[in-house]
Amino acid sequence: MGGDVVIIGGGQAAASCAAKLRALGYGGTVTIVAAEPVLPYQRPPLSKKYVAGELERERLLIRPADWYVEQNVKVERGVAASAIDPARRRVSLADGRTLSYDSLVLATGARPRQLPAAIGGDLPGLLTMRDLADADRLAPDLKPARRLLVVGGGYIGLEAAAVAAGKGLTVTVIEAAPRILQRVAATPTSDYFRALHQRHGVDIREGISLVRLIARDDRAGGAELGDGTTIEADIVLVGIGVLPNDDLARAAGLGVENGILVDGSCRTSEARIYAAGDCASLLWQNERIRLESVQNAIDQGEHVAKVIMGETADYDPRPWFWSDQYDVKLQIAGLNRGYDSVIQRAGSRTGSQSVWYYRQGQMIAVDAMNDALTYSIAKKVLEMGHSIPPEQAGDASIDLKPWLKA
């Protein structure tokens, strides 16, 4: 099979799609358009080992440079796509060039949400954590005795807080919601990570609104909070979620609703245009969702390649996620949206536990903290379409392995 495939984006979905096309014997041209001046790289390590100085830049690369040469995959680095013309099947680049395509893949990812300018969201020196440039800006500032303020108690903010605390910084996390991780986890998981951070000296302030950021020496240097207190900081990092990069799709007339709308084949409203990864809004279990995870980016990118090669099966994701904070590895299987009850299970060693999510008595997700075995069992049971009863999930004396044969 031949023709021109253009992939817009420089992350995991883009690289996975290109690799799968070649693995399946695609003989046409494959071009990746990456706005950043680097080859496609992994993003999860940025807020963990990379910013901590424990991982070299080269090890972030999804594929080494020679792979692209050997596989005849062209990467246009440091140039953004500026427009899509579905009628002519052309992509305009910011440098004035155009690329023609037979199939176009949008793997444009997501961008950090910004604080409103009215409360200081446009102050110089304000940091986010999404790409390599963000990590490179933050890393030199992580020095002992400096003060870091993290706005937002989600996983990205907490991961950065953990790295900073480990390097001897004074760290404060402020969260407007009543508890950290409220949008993505149940209360027991929030409690676990709050206690973990507090043991490492991090000041966690929940249910506290941000009135405004304060400028010091012409850059972000602190915050005024809703309880009347003021926090001074040398570094201010904002981690309040992300927005899908769907502007190109919207301008081209594609269906967009909190992401680029795709069907079971990952096709957009234009038959020759696909979307994969954080930017894609897919229908899963009768609900529109975006799955912001490496696993989904890989799987969905590969699925697009299979569809281009003629496969007709629908994409059926099996969500899983992870987060590393201090010496704790959190592993999440399933998607906890719409849960109505939660069960806790003690782990086999100190500090390990799991949180099980149920909807109308059906297991839908599990958070496992330093409990790889429980995570593995739960993940496989979910993939089998089965459910472990709450009374068994919550009893640490019951062996769950037999459920793998159920």
C-alpha positions as CSV (number, residue, x, y, z in Angstrom):
1,M,0.0,0.0,0.0
2,G,1.3,3.5,-0.9
3,G,0.4,7.1,-0.7
4,D,1.4,10.0,1.5
5,V,0.7,10.0,5.2
6,V,1.3,13.2,7.1
7,I,1.3,13.0,10.9
8,I,1.0,16.3,12.8
9,G,2.5,16.1,16.3
10,G,5.8,15.1,17.9
11,G,4.8,12.9,20.7
12,Q,4.0,9.3,21.5
13,A,0.9,9.0,19.3
14,A,2.7,10.3,16.3
15,A,5.8,8.1,16.7
16,S,3.7,5.0,17.4
17,C,1.6,5.6,14.3
18,A,4.6,6.0,12.1
19,A,6.3,2.9,13.5
20,K,3.2,0.8,13.1
21,L,2.8,1.8,9.5
22,R,6.3,0.7,8.7
23,A,5.9,-2.5,10.7
24,L,2.8,-3.3,8.8
25,G,4.6,-2.8,5.5
26,Y,3.3,0.6,4.5
27,G,5.2,1.6,1.4
28,G,4.3,5.2,0.9
29,T,5.8,8.3,2.4
30,V,5.5,9.0,6.1
31,T,6.1,12.5,7.3
32,I,5.9,13.7,10.9
33,V,5.5,17.5,11.5
34,A,6.8,18.3,14.9
35,A,6.6,21.9,16.2
36,E,9.4,21.3,18.7
37,P,13.0,21.2,17.4
38,V,13.6,17.7,18.7
39,L,12.6,14.2,17.6
40,P,9.5,12.7,19.2
41,Y,10.1,12.0,22.9
42,Q,8.5,10.7,26.0
43,R,6.7,13.2,28.2
44,P,6.0,11.4,31.5
45,P,9.6,11.4,32.7
46,L,9.8,15.2,32.3
47,S,8.2,15.9,35.7
48,K,10.0,13.0,37.3
49,K,13.5,11.6,36.5
50,Y,14.4,14.2,33.8
51,V,13.8,17.3,35.8
52,A,15.5,15.6,38.7
53,G,18.6,15.2,36.6
54,E,18.4,11.4,36.7
55,L,17.6,10.8,33.0
56,E,19.6,12.1,30.0
57,R,17.9,13.9,27.2
58,E,18.8,11.2,24.7
59,R,17.0,8.6,26.8
60,L,13.8,10.6,26.4
61,L,13.7,9.9,22.7
62,I,11.0,7.4,21.6
63,R,13.3,6.2,18.7
64,P,16.9,7.1,18.0
65,A,17.7,9.4,15.1
66,D,19.0,6.6,12.9
67,W,15.7,4.7,13.2
68,Y,13.9,7.4,11.2
69,V,16.6,7.2,8.5
70,E,16.4,3.4,8.3
71,Q,12.6,3.4,8.2
72,N,12.4,6.3,5.8
73,V,10.2,8.4,8.1
74,K,10.8,12.1,7.6
75,V,10.5,14.4,10.6
76,E,10.0,18.1,10.0
77,R,11.3,19.5,13.2
78,G,10.8,23.0,14.6
79,V,8.0,23.9,12.3
80,A,4.3,24.0,13.1
81,A,1.4,23.1,10.9
82,S,-0.6,26.3,10.4
83,A,-3.6,25.1,8.4
84,I,-5.4,22.1,6.9
85,D,-7.2,22.1,3.6
86,P,-9.3,19.0,3.6
87,A,-10.7,19.6,0.1
88,R,-7.3,19.8,-1.5
89,R,-5.7,17.4,1.1
90,R,-2.9,19.8,2.0
91,V,-1.2,20.9,5.2
92,S,0.3,24.4,5.3
93,L,3.4,24.8,7.4
94,A,4.4,27.9,9.3
95,D,7.4,28.4,7.1
96,G,5.3,28.7,4.0
97,R,5.6,25.2,2.6
98,T,2.8,22.8,2.0
99,L,2.5,19.1,2.3
100,S,0.0,16.9,0.4
101,Y,-1.5,13.9,2.0
102,D,-3.6,10.9,1.2
103,S,-4.1,10.3,4.9
104,L,-3.6,12.9,7.7
105,V,-3.2,12.0,11.3
106,L,-3.7,14.6,14.0
107,A,-1.6,13.8,17.0
108,T,-1.4,17.3,18.3
109,G,-1.7,16.5,22.0
110,A,-2.7,19.0,24.7
111,R,-1.4,22.2,26.3
112,P,-1.4,23.4,29.9
113,R,-4.3,25.5,31.1
114,Q,-3.3,29.0,32.0
115,L,-4.3,31.2,34.9
116,P,-6.3,34.3,33.9
117,A,-4.2,37.3,33.2
118,A,-6.4,39.3,35.7
119,I,-4.8,37.3,38.6
120,G,-1.3,37.3,37.3
121,G,-1.4,34.5,34.8
122,D,0.7,36.5,32.4
123,L,3.6,37.3,34.8
124,P,7.1,36.6,33.5
125,G,8.8,33.5,35.0
126,L,5.6,31.6,35.6
127,L,6.2,27.9,34.8
128,T,4.2,25.0,33.5
129,M,5.2,21.3,33.0
130,R,4.2,19.8,29.7
131,D,7.1,19.7,27.3
132,L,10.9,19.5,27.2
133,A,11.3,23.3,27.2
134,D,9.2,23.5,30.4
135,A,11.4,20.9,32.1
136,D,14.6,22.6,31.0
137,R,13.4,25.9,32.4
138,L,12.5,24.4,35.7
139,A,15.5,22.1,36.3
140,P,18.1,24.8,36.9
141,D,15.9,26.4,39.6
142,L,15.6,23.2,41.7
143,K,18.3,24.1,44.3
144,P,18.3,23.5,48.0
145,A,16.7,26.2,50.2
146,R,14.7,27.8,47.3
147,R,11.0,28.1,47.6
148,L,8.6,26.4,45.1
149,L,4.9,27.2,45.0
150,V,2.8,24.7,43.0
151,V,-0.7,25.9,42.0
152,G,-2.8,22.8,41.5
153,G,-2.9,19.5,43.3
154,G,-3.1,17.2,40.4
155,Y,-0.6,14.5,39.4
156,I,1.8,16.8,37.5
157,G,2.0,19.3,40.3
158,L,2.5,16.6,42.9
159,E,5.2,14.9,40.9
160,A,7.1,18.2,40.5
161,A,6.6,18.9,44.2
162,A,8.1,15.5,45.1
163,V,11.2,16.1,43.0
164,A,11.7,19.6,44.5
165,A,11.2,18.4,48.0
166,G,13.7,15.6,47.4
167,K,16.2,18.3,46.3
168,G,15.8,20.3,49.5
169,L,13.4,23.0,48.4
170,T,10.7,24.4,50.5
171,V,7.5,23.4,48.7
172,T,3.9,24.6,49.1
173,V,1.0,23.2,47.1
174,I,-2.2,25.1,46.9
175,E,-5.4,23.5,45.7
176,A,-8.7,25.3,45.3
177,A,-10.8,22.1,45.5
178,P,-11.5,20.6,49.0
179,R,-8.7,18.0,48.4
180,I,-5.8,17.2,46.1
181,L,-6.5,14.8,43.3
182,Q,-10.2,15.4,43.7
183,R,-10.9,15.4,39.9
184,V,-9.1,12.1,39.3
185,A,-9.2,10.0,42.5
186,A,-11.3,9.1,45.5
187,T,-10.7,10.4,49.0
188,P,-8.6,7.5,50.2
189,T,-6.1,8.0,47.4
190,S,-6.0,11.8,48.1
191,D,-5.4,11.0,51.8
192,Y,-2.6,8.7,51.0
193,F,-0.7,11.2,48.9
194,R,-1.4,14.1,51.2
195,A,0.2,12.2,54.0
196,L,3.1,11.1,51.8
197,H,3.9,14.7,50.9
198,Q,3.5,16.0,54.4
199,R,6.0,13.3,55.6
200,H,8.5,14.9,53.2
201,G,7.9,18.4,54.4
202,V,5.5,19.6,51.7
203,D,2.9,22.2,52.9
204,I,-0.4,21.0,51.3
205,R,-3.1,23.7,51.4
206,E,-6.5,22.5,50.2
207,G,-9.8,24.4,49.7
208,I,-7.8,27.6,49.3
209,S,-8.5,29.9,46.4
210,L,-5.8,31.9,44.6
211,V,-6.7,35.6,44.7
212,R,-3.7,36.7,42.6
213,L,-0.1,36.0,41.9
214,I,2.4,38.5,43.2
215,A,5.2,40.0,41.1
216,R,8.7,40.3,42.7
217,D,11.6,41.7,40.7
218,D,9.4,41.8,37.6
219,R,8.5,38.1,37.7
220,A,6.2,35.7,39.5
221,G,7.3,35.6,43.1
222,G,4.4,34.5,45.3
223,A,0.7,34.4,45.8
224,E,-2.1,36.0,47.8
225,L,-4.6,33.4,48.9
226,G,-8.3,33.5,49.7
227,D,-7.8,32.9,53.4
228,G,-5.8,36.2,53.6
229,T,-2.4,34.6,53.8
230,T,0.5,35.4,51.4
231,I,3.1,32.9,50.2
232,E,6.5,34.1,48.9
233,A,8.2,31.9,46.3
234,D,11.3,31.8,44.1
235,I,9.6,29.5,41.6
236,V,5.9,29.3,40.7
237,L,4.6,26.3,38.8
238,V,1.1,26.1,37.5
239,G,-0.5,22.6,37.1
240,I,-4.2,23.1,36.7
241,G,-4.9,20.6,33.9
242,V,-4.6,20.7,30.1
243,L,-6.7,21.6,27.1
244,P,-6.7,19.6,23.8
245,N,-4.9,21.1,20.9
246,D,-7.8,21.1,18.5
247,D,-7.5,24.5,17.0
248,L,-6.2,23.2,13.6
249,A,-9.1,20.8,13.4
250,R,-11.7,23.4,14.3
251,A,-10.3,25.9,11.7
252,A,-10.5,23.1,9.1
253,G,-14.1,22.5,9.8
254,L,-13.7,19.2,11.6
255,G,-16.0,18.1,14.4
256,V,-14.6,19.4,17.7
257,E,-16.0,19.1,21.3
258,N,-13.4,19.1,24.1
259,G,-11.0,17.5,21.6
260,I,-11.3,16.3,18.0
261,L,-14.3,14.0,17.6
262,V,-13.5,10.6,16.2
263,D,-15.4,7.4,15.5
264,G,-14.5,3.9,16.4
265,S,-11.9,3.9,13.6
266,C,-10.4,7.1,15.0
267,R,-11.6,8.9,11.9
268,T,-12.7,12.5,12.3
269,S,-15.6,14.0,10.4
270,E,-13.4,14.0,7.3
271,A,-12.8,10.4,6.1
272,R,-9.1,10.8,5.3
273,I,-8.3,12.6,8.5
274,Y,-7.7,10.7,11.8
275,A,-6.9,11.8,15.4
276,A,-5.1,10.0,18.2
277,G,-3.8,10.7,21.7
278,D,-4.6,13.5,24.1
279,C,-6.3,15.6,21.4
280,A,-8.9,12.9,20.4
281,S,-12.4,12.7,21.8
282,L,-13.6,9.1,21.4
283,L,-16.8,7.3,22.3
284,W,-16.2,4.8,25.0
285,Q,-19.0,3.0,26.9
286,N,-21.5,5.4,25.5
287,E,-19.6,8.5,26.7
288,R,-17.3,11.0,25.0
289,I,-13.9,11.0,26.7
290,R,-10.3,12.0,26.2
291,L,-7.7,9.6,27.6
292,E,-4.6,11.6,28.6
293,S,-2.1,8.7,28.9
294,V,0.9,7.3,27.2
295,Q,-0.8,3.9,26.9
296,N,-3.7,5.4,25.0
297,A,-1.4,7.5,22.7
298,I,0.5,4.4,21.8
299,D,-2.5,2.2,21.3
300,Q,-4.6,4.7,19.4
301,G,-1.7,5.8,17.2
302,E,-1.1,2.2,16.3
303,H,-4.8,1.7,15.7
304,V,-4.9,4.6,13.2
305,A,-2.0,2.9,11.3
306,K,-4.0,-0.4,11.2
307,V,-7.0,1.5,9.8
308,I,-5.0,3.2,7.1
309,M,-3.8,-0.3,6.2
310,G,-7.3,-1.5,5.9
311,E,-8.4,-2.9,9.3
312,T,-12.0,-2.3,10.2
313,A,-12.2,-3.2,13.9
314,D,-13.1,-0.4,16.3
315,Y,-10.6,1.0,18.8
316,D,-11.4,-0.5,22.2
317,P,-9.1,1.1,24.9
318,R,-8.1,-0.5,28.1
319,P,-7.1,2.5,30.2
320,W,-4.2,2.4,32.6
321,F,-2.0,5.2,34.1
322,W,0.8,5.7,36.5
323,S,2.6,8.3,38.7
324,D,5.9,8.2,40.5
325,Q,6.2,10.3,43.7
326,Y,9.2,9.8,46.1
327,D,9.4,6.0,46.6
328,V,5.8,5.4,45.7
329,K,4.6,4.1,42.4
330,L,0.9,4.6,41.8
331,Q,-0.6,2.3,39.1
332,I,-4.1,2.8,37.9
333,A,-6.2,0.3,36.0
334,G,-9.5,1.3,34.4
335,L,-11.4,4.6,34.5
336,N,-13.1,5.6,37.7
337,R,-15.6,8.0,36.1
338,G,-19.1,7.7,37.7
339,Y,-18.1,5.6,40.6
340,D,-20.6,5.4,43.5
341,S,-18.6,3.4,46.1
342,V,-15.0,2.8,47.1
343,I,-13.3,-0.1,48.9
344,Q,-9.8,0.0,50.4
345,R,-7.5,-3.0,50.6
346,A,-4.3,-3.2,52.6
347,G,-1.2,-4.2,50.8
348,S,1.3,-7.0,51.7
349,R,4.0,-4.6,52.9
350,T,4.2,-1.3,54.8
351,G,2.9,1.6,52.8
352,S,1.2,-0.4,50.1
353,Q,-2.5,-0.3,49.6
354,S,-5.2,-0.2,46.9
355,V,-8.4,1.7,46.3
356,W,-11.2,-0.1,44.3
357,Y,-13.9,1.8,42.5
358,Y,-17.4,0.4,41.9
359,R,-20.4,1.6,40.0
360,Q,-23.7,-0.2,40.8
361,G,-21.6,-3.0,42.3
362,Q,-19.4,-3.4,39.2
363,M,-15.7,-2.9,39.5
364,I,-14.5,-0.2,37.2
365,A,-11.0,0.9,38.3
366,V,-8.3,0.4,40.9
367,D,-5.6,2.7,42.3
368,A,-2.6,0.6,43.6
369,M,0.1,2.3,45.6
370,N,3.3,0.2,45.8
371,D,1.2,-2.9,45.2
372,A,2.1,-4.2,41.7
373,L,0.6,-7.6,42.2
374,T,-2.8,-6.2,43.1
375,Y,-2.6,-3.8,40.2
376,S,-1.7,-6.6,37.8
377,I,-4.6,-8.8,38.9
378,A,-7.1,-6.0,38.8
379,K,-6.0,-4.9,35.4
380,K,-6.3,-8.4,33.9
381,V,-9.7,-8.9,35.5
382,L,-11.0,-5.6,34.1
383,E,-9.7,-6.5,30.7
384,M,-11.5,-9.9,30.9
385,G,-14.7,-7.9,31.6
386,H,-15.1,-9.4,35.0
387,S,-15.6,-7.9,38.5
388,I,-14.3,-8.9,41.9
389,P,-17.0,-8.4,44.5
390,P,-16.3,-5.5,46.9
391,E,-16.4,-7.7,50.0
392,Q,-13.5,-9.8,48.5
393,A,-11.6,-6.8,47.2
394,G,-11.6,-5.2,50.6
395,D,-10.4,-8.3,52.5
396,A,-6.6,-8.5,52.4
397,S,-6.7,-12.1,53.6
398,I,-8.4,-13.3,50.4
399,D,-6.2,-14.4,47.5
400,L,-7.4,-12.6,44.4
401,K,-5.4,-14.7,41.9
402,P,-8.3,-17.2,41.3
403,W,-10.2,-14.4,39.7
404,L,-7.8,-14.5,36.8
405,K,-9.3,-17.9,35.9
406,A,-12.9,-16.8,36.4
